[in-house]
Amino acid sequence: MEKVKSGELKKHIEEIKEKIELNDCDIKRELEDLIKYRVPLEEAKKTVLRKNSFAGSRTKNIDEIEPNMKGINIVGRIIKTQKKEIKVNNKPLIIDVGVLGDETGFCQFTCWYKTSLVEDDYVHFKNVFTNKWDNRINVNVGKKSFIRKKSNNQFPTKQKLMNVKKKSIAEIIPDDFFATSKGIILQLFHRKFIDENGTESTYAEGFIGDNTAKLPFKSKIFNFDIGDLVYFSSAFIELDDDLPYLIFDKNTKISKIDQEKDEKLKKLRYDMVNKTHEIAQLSDLVHRIYFYDVLIEGTILYIKPESGFIRKCFECNKQLEANKCNIHGVVENYTDIYVKAVLDDGTGAINIVLDLKHLEIISDKVVTDLKVELNNDCSKDEIIRILTSNLVGINLLVNGNFVNNSYEKFLIVEGVSVPQDQTDYKLNYLYS
Ligand SMILES: [Zn+2]
């Protein structure tokens, strides 16, 4: 083993430190490890430098990150972190997932090994790569990445970063991660659930809205009631597929606003609570990336070829994939019809998905025809023909949640009805 005097080693450590961001202890440890394995000192120095500096990569702000980047460095504050057990090749693996923030925004991160990261840590993620996961950009810290915890009192704290700029409800988007706004509690239910420790607790869920839009929320805070106007800050934005909802948790501050003193607020509250559903125009919706609870009146133009019979899980009503439910595995199941149609309201067109319970409201004939087909050979072309001949040209009133993602604009249909003046409308449509 090459003998290196500690005074001499110190000189080399200083030399390395000028070129990379690594503390004395780490450099010393890495150098000594290499020397122990008979690596000559000069070679060991080069290795430490190579391992810890990433040529051409520079530190990126979070708002500069895009999916599928490689070898980038990010500096930020750990906002949330949680250990999760997953299975890789049937072996259990503990990973860290969470949210990282800087002054430009937030992103998800996944460390593919167990770390000692805790909330409010200021960290350098080095040589990391990005992808998209659950509709958000995710920073991956893998085996070839490095995490350096640092202390930096100049960098904003977790609390400061989460306290984002105030927006109207309609302006809140999934990429924000956190929301500050005010709105009226429009719906409120209390639900019980059993947490992972087996203890029963209660949370509240409902809708909060202002004159621009409404959003669902889940809350562990109970200092408000239906009709209250509340101000909230540092609420987390969770995603259910494409649709965001608010989480009021230990980090969220909620306060009631005294409405009686403010005539404008009193009027807003009256309008919100008494608002009847107005029919929206698709041309007004297309600029949004989502909108909860809209009502649209339009005509079915086309039945998409992916429509057909499907099997659904009895427990959760989700479609089976390869005869299994993604959540419940092999379960009792039932047949439903999946109808993907294009609905046009004269200002624009969107995709809607209808199932058997919707078809039962729209037309008895289509249900009867489909049931006959189900007992026969179920030819795909015949199903499309039945759906097309019975549904195209029909005028529908549908309500549900509007989603505009990178693939398509669609409505997750909750309810459907057929307006009274159907015959006239259909005739007008067919002969215009
Ligand atoms: Zn299921």
Residues whose N, C-alpha, C, O or C-beta is under 5 A from the ligand:
A	BS01	ZN	C313 E315 C316 C325 I327 H328
